[in-house]
Amino acid sequence: MIAAPQSRTPHGIGVYLGAVQFLFAATWVVYVIYLPQLARQVGLDGRAVLAILLADQAIFAVMDVTMGVASDRVARVVGRLGKWVVALTVVSCAAALAMPFVVRDGESARGVFLALIVVWTATSSALRAPPLVLLGRHAPTPAVPWLASLSMLGLGVAFAAAPYLAVTLRGMDPRLPFAVATLSLAAATFGIVWAERRLAGATPTTAPAVTRASGGGGAAILAFLVGIVLLGIGFQVNFGLNSAFRYLRFATAGDLPYLMPVFWIGFNLAVLPAGALARRLGGVTVVALAAVFGALALYVTATAGGLQMLVAAQFVAGAAWGAALASALAAALALGRTGREGLLTGALFSLLAVATFLRIGVVATEFNQAPIFKQIQDWLPMVAWSLAGALLVILVVARRPTQRITIR
């Protein structure tokens, strides 16, 4: 029997992880905003900036899985994972903090600048999968979806603020925004040691062990990950390639900073309810439902005849993406229990990085201007999400007899 106090949801830790994710995403936003300016100062042009962004996502794709596997091993000793994450984050923040200072030396600093970017990108993966391993390892099982959704809320808030940050920071010396963002993130990350010890200390010692069989088999994991990459591709094409030009059919370029965040407003409003729903229905089920409803919203974005309908459809699409992403994290932690939480969560983030890589690659190679791409561009997000929804629904039906884990 699990005592009530031991099974309480540690809301404070969820809020803390959400704050860390917000600061991490805000630092990334600052980096992307200033990257073209910093690159010019060391003699790199716009195509080089696209190449850097491509390399960033390729590094993420490799390092997310690497960090996830490493965190599974490190987390076997209580207290070690938090220290490991803090150490890597301090290195990451130091590299980012140095970027706007080294470019003062012009083209002679190009090699140092690029090396700092590689260090920043590779080590910042420590804040993607590893903190969530703490939830999968130590948080009460019913609380994991809710805590994962709190963590993702921080990402959504940062990305919603990105257009406003771009306007606010325009013309500002990059050294101040980099300093504020990186130092805040580094300081906040030290709390992960506290979070790990608190979660580990609250883990019921009398709780029945959850064996690896409670997670997912190879076929279920593969189907889940394929569904995730399809969702990621649909999101990238819809938001990264289609949203702006669709809004420009009914609005002006000056309206975009106010229209683009609509997607992220929907994201943020759906994340927490999705976590509560995933607790009752299971993460995979909520991801499947979000994919289906999101596909319908994406169809409306492609056919909207006016600004109001387009705004409403993008809001719903954002809500579907928020529900899908928060529930996918909960599902990854459940499928990976126990011992593979980092691997599955790292694989999830890695596939999202692959989707981002493909979107940037389409722009960098100008494939988005090709007639064949233009023919499928409007419908690609809806098709990708429809396929993901169908695959995940099949997975839910196939797993139904063993989907739920009852803790007595």
Backbone torsions as a table, in degrees:
resi	resn	phi	psi	omega
1	MET	NA	128.8	-179.8
2	ILE	-91.4	124.6	-179.4
3	ALA	-66.5	146.3	-175.9
4	ALA	-59.3	-44.2	-177.9
5	PRO	-62.2	-32.2	-177.6
6	GLN	-73.9	-22.4	-175.4
7	SER	-99.1	6.3	179.2
8	ARG	-64.8	146.3	177.5
9	THR	-74.5	124.1	179.4
10	PRO	-78.4	77.1	-175.0
11	HIS	-58.2	-37.1	-178.0
12	GLY	-59.8	-37.7	179.8
13	ILE	-70.4	-37.0	176.2
14	GLY	-62.4	-43.7	178.3
15	VAL	-64.5	-41.5	178.9
16	TYR	-61.0	-47.5	179.1
17	LEU	-62.9	-35.3	175.1
18	GLY	-62.8	-39.8	178.0
19	ALA	-65.2	-39.8	177.8
20	VAL	-63.8	-43.3	179.2
21	GLN	-65.4	-35.4	176.1
22	PHE	-61.9	-47.3	-178.9
23	LEU	-66.0	-37.8	177.0
24	PHE	-63.0	-48.4	-179.5
25	ALA	-65.1	-38.2	179.0
26	ALA	-64.5	-38.4	176.8
27	THR	-64.2	-41.0	177.3
28	TRP	-63.2	-40.8	178.7
29	VAL	-61.7	-44.9	177.9
30	VAL	-59.7	-42.8	179.0
31	TYR	-60.2	-46.5	-178.1
32	VAL	-67.2	-37.8	179.9
33	ILE	-62.1	-43.5	-173.6
34	TYR	-93.8	-9.7	-176.5
35	LEU	-55.1	-46.6	179.3
36	PRO	-58.4	-41.9	-179.9
37	GLN	-65.1	-45.6	-179.8
38	LEU	-65.4	-38.6	179.6
39	ALA	-63.7	-40.6	178.8
40	ARG	-60.7	-35.5	-177.3
41	GLN	-68.3	-21.2	176.0
42	VAL	-106.8	16.6	173.2
43	GLY	83.6	24.1	179.6
44	LEU	-106.8	139.4	-177.5
45	ASP	-95.0	-173.8	-176.7
46	GLY	-61.9	-36.8	179.0
47	ARG	-67.1	-33.8	176.8
48	ALA	-66.4	-35.7	177.7
49	VAL	-63.0	-43.5	177.0
50	LEU	-61.9	-39.1	178.3
51	ALA	-63.7	-38.8	178.0
52	ILE	-64.3	-44.7	179.6
53	LEU	-64.3	-36.7	174.4
54	LEU	-62.7	-45.7	179.8
55	ALA	-62.5	-38.0	177.2
56	ASP	-55.1	-49.1	-177.4
57	GLN	-69.3	-34.5	176.1
58	ALA	-64.5	-40.6	177.6
59	ILE	-65.1	-43.7	176.4
60	PHE	-57.6	-44.4	-177.2
61	ALA	-59.1	-37.8	179.4
62	VAL	-79.9	-46.2	-172.5
63	MET	-73.6	-29.3	179.2
64	ASP	-61.6	-45.0	177.6
65	VAL	-67.6	-42.8	179.9
66	THR	-59.8	-47.0	179.3
67	MET	-65.6	-36.4	178.7
68	GLY	-63.7	-46.6	178.7
69	VAL	-63.8	-43.4	179.6
70	ALA	-62.9	-39.5	-179.2
71	SER	-67.0	-32.6	175.2
72	ASP	-59.9	-40.5	-179.1
73	ARG	-74.1	-44.9	-177.3
74	VAL	-65.5	-35.9	-174.3
75	ALA	-69.7	-6.9	179.1
76	ARG	-66.2	-22.5	176.2
77	VAL	-108.9	116.9	-176.9
78	VAL	-61.2	132.4	178.5
79	GLY	97.4	-15.6	-176.6
80	ARG	-82.3	-37.7	-175.6
81	LEU	-63.0	-44.0	-179.3
82	GLY	-59.8	-44.8	179.9
83	LYS	-64.3	-39.0	179.8
84	TRP	-63.9	-43.8	178.7
85	VAL	-64.6	-43.3	179.8
86	VAL	-61.4	-44.9	-177.9
87	ALA	-61.7	-45.4	-179.6
88	LEU	-67.3	-36.8	-179.5
89	THR	-68.6	-37.1	176.8
90	VAL	-62.3	-42.5	176.6
91	VAL	-61.8	-44.6	-179.4
92	SER	-61.2	-47.4	-179.0
93	CYS	-65.7	-36.5	178.2
94	ALA	-63.4	-40.4	178.6
95	ALA	-64.7	-44.0	179.6
96	ALA	-66.6	-40.8	-179.8
97	LEU	-61.1	-34.3	-176.3
98	ALA	-76.8	-20.6	-173.7
99	MET	-53.5	-53.9	-176.2
100	PRO	-70.7	-10.8	179.2
101	PHE	-88.6	-38.3	-176.8
102	VAL	-72.2	-26.1	-177.3
103	VAL	-69.0	-10.7	178.3
104	ARG	-64.0	-19.0	179.6
105	ASP	-87.4	3.9	175.9
106	GLY	70.5	-147.9	-173.5
107	GLU	-63.5	-24.4	179.1
108	SER	-65.0	-20.0	-178.7
109	ALA	-96.4	7.5	-174.3
110	ARG	-57.7	-46.8	-178.9
111	GLY	-62.2	-42.7	179.0
112	VAL	-64.5	-42.3	179.6
113	PHE	-59.4	-47.7	-179.8
114	LEU	-65.7	-37.4	177.8
115	ALA	-64.1	-39.7	177.7
116	LEU	-63.2	-37.8	178.3
117	ILE	-63.6	-42.7	179.3
118	VAL	-62.7	-45.1	179.2
119	VAL	-63.2	-45.3	179.5
120	TRP	-58.8	-47.7	-176.8
121	THR	-68.2	-46.3	-176.3
122	ALA	-64.2	-45.0	-176.3
123	THR	-78.6	-24.0	-179.9
124	SER	-69.6	-13.8	174.0
125	SER	-62.6	-16.8	177.7
126	ALA	-63.7	-18.4	-179.3
127	LEU	-101.4	11.0	179.4
128	ARG	-99.7	-76.4	-178.4
129	ALA	-80.2	-45.0	-172.2
130	PRO	-53.8	-44.3	179.3
131	PRO	-60.5	-31.7	179.3
132	LEU	-72.6	-22.7	175.5
133	VAL	-62.3	-33.0	176.8
134	LEU	-58.0	-41.2	179.5
135	LEU	-67.3	-46.0	-178.6
136	GLY	-64.0	-33.2	-177.2
137	ARG	-82.7	-39.6	-165.8
138	HIS	-119.7	-25.4	-176.8
139	ALA	-73.5	149.6	174.8
140	PRO	-56.1	136.1	-174.2
141	THR	-51.6	-46.2	-179.4
142	PRO	-64.9	-20.3	-176.3
143	ALA	-86.8	-14.4	-172.8
144	VAL	-59.3	-47.1	180.0
145	PRO	-58.8	-41.2	-179.8
146	TRP	-66.4	-42.9	180.0
147	LEU	-67.2	-38.0	176.9
148	ALA	-63.7	-38.1	179.7
149	SER	-68.6	-36.2	175.4
150	LEU	-62.5	-39.5	178.4
151	SER	-62.8	-43.2	-178.2
152	MET	-71.6	-23.2	178.7
153	LEU	-60.8	-35.9	177.8
154	GLY	-61.2	-40.2	177.1
155	LEU	-62.3	-45.8	-177.2
156	GLY	-62.7	-41.2	179.6
157	VAL	-63.7	-41.8	-179.6
158	ALA	-64.7	-43.2	-178.6
159	PHE	-71.9	-30.0	175.3
160	ALA	-65.9	-34.2	-178.9
161	ALA	-81.8	-9.9	-173.6
162	ALA	-55.8	-47.5	179.7
163	PRO	-61.4	-36.3	178.5
164	TYR	-69.9	-38.1	176.7
165	LEU	-62.6	-40.3	-179.8
166	ALA	-60.1	-39.6	179.3
167	VAL	-72.9	-43.2	-176.6
168	THR	-66.1	-39.5	-174.9
169	LEU	-85.7	-5.4	-178.1
170	ARG	-59.2	124.6	178.6
171	GLY	84.9	-5.5	-179.1
172	MET	-83.0	146.3	174.7
173	ASP	-59.4	123.5	-174.4
174	PRO	-66.2	-17.7	-176.6
175	ARG	-62.1	-37.8	-179.6
176	LEU	-69.1	-52.0	178.1
177	PRO	-58.8	-40.5	177.7
178	PHE	-62.4	-42.0	-179.0
179	ALA	-65.4	-46.5	-179.3
180	VAL	-61.9	-46.6	-176.3
181	ALA	-66.5	-49.4	-174.3
182	THR	-71.2	-41.2	-179.6
183	LEU	-67.9	-36.6	176.7
184	SER	-64.5	-43.6	179.9
185	LEU	-64.1	-45.4	-179.7
186	ALA	-60.6	-44.1	-179.4
187	ALA	-64.0	-42.4	-178.5
188	ALA	-66.6	-32.1	-174.9
189	THR	-66.9	-24.5	179.7
190	PHE	-59.9	-23.4	178.9
191	GLY	-69.6	-12.2	-179.5
192	ILE	-64.2	-32.5	176.5
193	VAL	-61.3	-44.5	176.4
194	TRP	-61.6	-44.7	-177.9
195	ALA	-61.6	-42.0	-179.4
196	GLU	-63.7	-45.7	-178.1
197	ARG	-67.3	-36.9	179.6
198	ARG	-68.0	-44.2	178.3
199	LEU	-63.3	-44.2	-179.2
200	ALA	-64.8	-37.9	179.6
201	GLY	-69.9	-25.6	-179.5
202	ALA	-89.8	-4.9	-178.4
203	THR	-68.0	124.2	-178.8
204	PRO	-62.3	125.7	178.7
205	THR	-75.1	-18.9	-178.9
206	THR	-97.8	4.5	-179.0
207	ALA	-70.5	141.6	177.3
208	PRO	-64.6	141.2	-179.8
209	ALA	-66.8	140.8	174.8
210	VAL	-102.0	113.9	-174.6
211	THR	-82.5	168.2	179.8
212	ARG	-60.9	-27.4	178.6
213	ALA	-63.0	-21.9	178.1
214	SER	-69.1	-19.5	-179.9
215	GLY	-83.4	-141.9	-175.3
216	GLY	-114.5	147.8	173.5
217	GLY	-77.9	175.2	-175.3
218	GLY	-60.1	-43.1	-178.4
219	ALA	-66.1	-41.1	179.7
220	ALA	-64.9	-42.4	179.9
221	ILE	-64.7	-42.8	179.5
222	LEU	-61.9	-46.0	179.4
223	ALA	-61.4	-41.9	179.0
224	PHE	-61.4	-46.1	-177.2
225	LEU	-69.0	-36.1	175.2
226	VAL	-63.1	-42.1	177.0
227	GLY	-60.9	-38.6	-179.5
228	ILE	-65.9	-44.4	-178.4
229	VAL	-66.8	-33.3	175.5
230	LEU	-66.2	-41.1	176.7
231	LEU	-63.7	-41.4	179.2
232	GLY	-62.8	-41.5	178.3
233	ILE	-64.7	-44.4	178.4
234	GLY	-60.3	-42.3	178.1
235	PHE	-62.7	-46.8	-177.0
236	GLN	-62.1	-43.2	-179.2
237	VAL	-69.4	-42.8	-178.1
238	ASN	-65.2	-54.0	-174.2
239	PHE	-82.0	-42.6	-173.8
240	GLY	-79.0	-30.0	-175.2
241	LEU	-114.2	-33.2	-171.1
242	ASN	-99.8	-32.2	-168.9
243	SER	-60.0	-49.7	-173.8
244	ALA	-61.6	-49.0	-176.6
245	PHE	-70.2	-26.3	174.9
246	ARG	-69.1	-42.3	176.7
247	TYR	-62.8	-36.6	-177.9
248	LEU	-68.2	-11.8	173.2
249	ARG	-69.4	-26.6	-175.5
250	PHE	-123.3	-5.9	-175.7
251	ALA	-140.7	179.4	-179.2
252	THR	-102.8	166.6	179.7
253	ALA	-60.7	-32.0	178.9
254	GLY	-67.1	-19.0	178.9
255	ASP	-84.3	-15.1	-173.4
256	LEU	-59.8	-40.1	178.5
257	PRO	-59.9	-20.2	179.6
258	TYR	-98.4	-21.7	-178.7
259	LEU	-91.6	-38.4	-177.5
260	MET	-60.1	-36.8	179.5
261	PRO	-68.0	-10.4	-180.0
262	VAL	-55.2	-42.1	178.6
263	PHE	-57.0	-44.5	-176.5
264	TRP	-76.5	-24.3	172.9
265	ILE	-65.0	-45.3	175.0
266	GLY	-59.9	-42.1	177.5
267	PHE	-55.0	-52.2	-174.9
268	ASN	-65.7	-37.1	-178.8
269	LEU	-72.3	-21.8	-177.4
270	ALA	-95.1	-19.1	-172.1
271	VAL	-60.6	-50.3	-176.3
272	LEU	-69.5	-45.5	174.7
273	PRO	-58.5	-35.3	178.4
274	ALA	-63.3	-39.3	177.7
275	GLY	-62.3	-42.2	177.7
276	ALA	-65.3	-39.5	-180.0
277	LEU	-68.6	-39.1	179.0
278	ALA	-63.5	-30.6	177.3
279	ARG	-63.5	-33.6	-177.8
280	ARG	-88.3	-40.8	-172.7
281	LEU	-101.7	-19.5	-174.1
282	GLY	102.1	143.1	-175.5
283	GLY	-61.1	-44.0	-177.8
284	VAL	-62.5	-39.4	179.6
285	THR	-61.5	-44.0	-178.8
286	VAL	-68.8	-37.7	176.0
287	VAL	-60.5	-43.6	179.7
288	ALA	-61.4	-46.2	178.8
289	LEU	-62.9	-42.1	179.9
290	ALA	-63.1	-38.4	179.3
291	ALA	-64.0	-41.8	-179.0
292	VAL	-66.4	-49.9	-180.0
293	PHE	-67.2	-35.4	177.6
294	GLY	-65.1	-37.3	177.9
295	ALA	-62.0	-39.3	177.3
296	LEU	-64.5	-41.7	178.7
297	ALA	-64.4	-38.6	179.7
298	LEU	-67.6	-31.2	174.1
299	TYR	-63.2	-40.9	-179.8
300	VAL	-67.7	-37.2	178.6
301	THR	-62.2	-31.6	-179.0
302	ALA	-78.5	-20.3	-174.4
303	THR	-118.0	2.1	-175.6
304	ALA	-57.6	135.3	-179.4
305	GLY	-99.7	1.5	-179.4
306	GLY	-158.7	168.3	-175.5
307	LEU	-65.9	-41.4	-177.4
308	GLN	-62.4	-43.2	178.9
309	MET	-65.6	-40.0	179.9
310	LEU	-64.7	-43.3	178.6
311	VAL	-61.0	-45.2	-179.8
312	ALA	-62.5	-41.5	-179.1
313	ALA	-66.9	-40.2	178.2
314	GLN	-67.2	-35.0	176.3
315	PHE	-61.2	-46.6	-179.7
316	VAL	-67.1	-40.4	177.6
317	ALA	-61.4	-41.0	176.9
318	GLY	-63.9	-40.5	177.3
319	ALA	-62.3	-41.0	178.7
320	ALA	-64.0	-40.8	179.3
321	TRP	-67.0	-39.9	177.0
322	GLY	-62.5	-45.3	178.3
323	ALA	-63.2	-41.7	-178.6
324	ALA	-65.4	-45.6	-174.9
325	LEU	-69.4	-45.3	179.5
326	ALA	-62.4	-43.0	-179.0
327	SER	-72.1	-31.3	177.9
328	ALA	-64.6	-38.2	177.3
329	LEU	-64.3	-43.4	177.1
330	ALA	-62.2	-40.6	179.9
331	ALA	-66.1	-39.9	179.4
332	ALA	-62.5	-41.8	178.9
333	LEU	-66.5	-35.8	178.6
334	ALA	-71.1	-43.1	179.6
335	LEU	-66.7	-26.3	-178.4
336	GLY	-91.9	-1.0	-177.9
337	ARG	-71.1	137.1	-16.8
338	THR	-110.0	155.1	178.2
339	GLY	98.7	-14.3	-179.5
340	ARG	-122.5	18.3	-178.7
341	GLU	-59.3	-44.8	-179.4
342	GLY	-65.8	-41.8	179.2
343	LEU	-59.4	-48.5	-177.1
344	LEU	-70.5	-41.1	178.9
345	THR	-67.7	-41.1	176.5
346	GLY	-62.5	-40.0	177.6
347	ALA	-63.5	-38.0	178.1
348	LEU	-61.6	-50.7	179.3
349	PHE	-64.0	-35.8	179.0
350	SER	-62.2	-43.2	-179.9
351	LEU	-68.8	-33.7	174.4
352	LEU	-65.3	-36.1	175.5
353	ALA	-66.3	-37.0	176.8
354	VAL	-62.0	-42.1	178.4
355	ALA	-62.5	-41.6	176.9
356	THR	-64.2	-41.2	177.7
357	PHE	-57.8	-43.9	-179.5
358	LEU	-64.1	-41.2	179.6
359	ARG	-64.7	-44.7	178.3
360	ILE	-66.2	-37.7	179.1
361	GLY	-63.2	-36.9	177.2
362	VAL	-61.0	-41.2	179.2
363	VAL	-72.2	-44.1	-176.4
364	ALA	-62.4	-36.5	-179.8
365	THR	-90.0	-1.3	-178.0
366	GLU	61.6	24.5	175.7
367	PHE	-66.7	-23.3	178.2
368	ASN	-66.4	-14.3	176.9
369	GLN	-92.2	-8.0	-178.0
370	ALA	-70.8	140.7	-179.8
371	PRO	-56.1	-38.3	-177.5
372	ILE	-65.6	-35.9	178.8
373	PHE	-72.2	-39.6	179.4
374	LYS	-61.7	-29.7	179.7
375	GLN	-69.5	-29.7	-177.0
376	ILE	-106.5	-8.3	-171.8
377	GLN	-59.7	-43.7	-177.5
378	ASP	-63.4	-35.8	-170.8
379	TRP	-102.4	-10.7	-177.5
380	LEU	-58.9	-45.8	179.1
381	PRO	-59.0	-45.2	-179.0
382	MET	-63.6	-42.8	-179.5
383	VAL	-64.6	-44.3	-179.5
384	ALA	-61.1	-44.6	-179.6
385	TRP	-71.2	-32.6	176.8
386	SER	-65.1	-43.1	177.7
387	LEU	-64.4	-42.0	178.0
388	ALA	-62.0	-44.1	179.3
389	GLY	-61.3	-44.6	179.9
390	ALA	-62.5	-44.2	-179.3
391	LEU	-63.5	-42.8	-177.8
392	LEU	-72.6	-32.9	174.7
393	VAL	-62.9	-42.9	176.7
394	ILE	-60.4	-41.6	178.9
395	LEU	-62.9	-42.5	179.5
396	VAL	-61.9	-45.4	-179.3
397	VAL	-64.1	-41.3	-178.3
398	ALA	-67.2	-32.4	-177.1
399	ARG	-93.3	-2.8	-171.6
400	ARG	-52.5	-43.8	-177.5
401	PRO	-63.1	-25.4	-177.6
402	THR	-121.8	18.6	-171.7
403	GLN	-70.6	-40.4	-173.2
404	ARG	-95.0	145.1	176.5
405	ILE	-112.0	120.8	-178.2
406	THR	-97.1	127.3	177.5
407	ILE	-109.1	121.4	-177.3
408	ARG	-105.5	NA	NA
